[in-house]
Amino acid sequence: MNQKEAEFEKRKMQINREELIERMIRLAPENSLLEVFPGIFIYQSSKPTESQVSVLKPAFCVIAQGSKDVLLNDELFHYDSGHYLISTLDLPIMSNVVEASEEKPYLNLRIDLDPALVAAVMIESGIETNKKSGTGVKAMDVSPVDADLLEAVVKLVKLFDTPDEMKFLAPLIIREIIYRLLKGKQSARLSQLITTEGDAQRISRVVKQIRENIDRPMKIEDTARELGMSVSSFHQHFKSVTAMSPLQFQKQIRLQEARRLMLGENMDVAIASFRVGYDDPSYFSREYKKLFGIPPHRDIAKLRSNLGQ
């Protein structure tokens, strides 16, 4: 690309980014998370936020304005309007909006990634991906947004004003976005969603087992044997994908589920802790405080106050 073409691309991206900002500000109420279409969300914040603990589903996230930090165990991912983030596994994260103001609110678009759709786009487009290309690749990363990807995102957001067109055209544009991602630097990461072989897929099955059997103790030796790995190899591959050990991962998933049970189903601390596999409520409360910063009772009271409950 020569200098003239590069300048044209730069101007084009700036115009698209300005349109994206204008449309997203108009669509999403201040300080809100809005589902504009099944699996598509817009988040707006007029101020930086405190760190929030959550589980990020497989998703494509792009920022129109502002910036955000995402902490996966002890690894920090920072992204802004020039970058996008992809996650290909249910990952327990800590995140906070870094850059936001009333004049320039933080604006984020999230599209949940459906493995079946990713596989269909790959097959129909003829894009070839090595079955082992996702091996040893962490399930989250940040990459620069290019002009074609940004343009596809803008086309999608334009549809939010026309529900009838949205219903028909949005699936087509989502396919285009996935195509652009598969052609970009995140291709190996996306392959983790669709491969049926390799270490990444085996770790994905373990993550599913942890979530479905949240109250059961994890037997590392048995799990490693089922995967055909040694214990040390299992630890190594699990950490290469999730950035944490299997037991660290299980602990964070358990504590977040307990938080959901106490907030959403009004369970008391003892019952919630037992439900997610803790025998000792006191030990549970200490572990909870380490993750969320305050004891369970105070945390839930604070969350309910913020939600106006």
HELIX and SHEET records of a PDB file:
HELIX    1   1 GLN A    3  LEU A   27  1                                  25    
HELIX    2   2 PRO A  115  SER A  125  1                                  11    
HELIX    3   3 ALA A  147  LYS A  158  1                                  12    
HELIX    4   4 LEU A  159  ASP A  161  5                                   3    
HELIX    5   5 PRO A  163  LYS A  183  1                                  21    
HELIX    6   6 SER A  187  ILE A  194  1                                   8    
HELIX    7   7 ASP A  199  GLU A  212  1                                  14    
HELIX    8   8 ILE A  220  GLU A  226  1                                   7    
HELIX    9   9 VAL A  231  THR A  242  1                                  12    
HELIX   10  10 PRO A  246  GLY A  264  1                                  19    
HELIX   11  11 VAL A  269  ARG A  275  1                                   7    
HELIX   12  12 PRO A  281  PHE A  292  1                                  12    
HELIX   13  13 PRO A  296  ASN A  306  1                                  11    
SHEET    1   A 6 SER A  32  PHE A  37  0                                        
SHEET    2   A 6 ILE A  40  SER A  45 -1                                        
SHEET    3   A 6 TYR A 106  ASP A 112 -1                                        
SHEET    4   A 6 ALA A  59  GLN A  65 -1                                        
SHEET    5   A 6 HIS A  83  SER A  87 -1                                        
SHEET    6   A 6 MET A 140  PRO A 144 -1                                        
SHEET    1   B 4 GLN A  52  LEU A  56  0                                        
SHEET    2   B 4 LEU A  91  GLU A  99 -1                                        
SHEET    3   B 4 SER A  67  LEU A  72 -1                                        
SHEET    4   B 4 GLU A  75  ASP A  80 -1                                        
END                                                                             
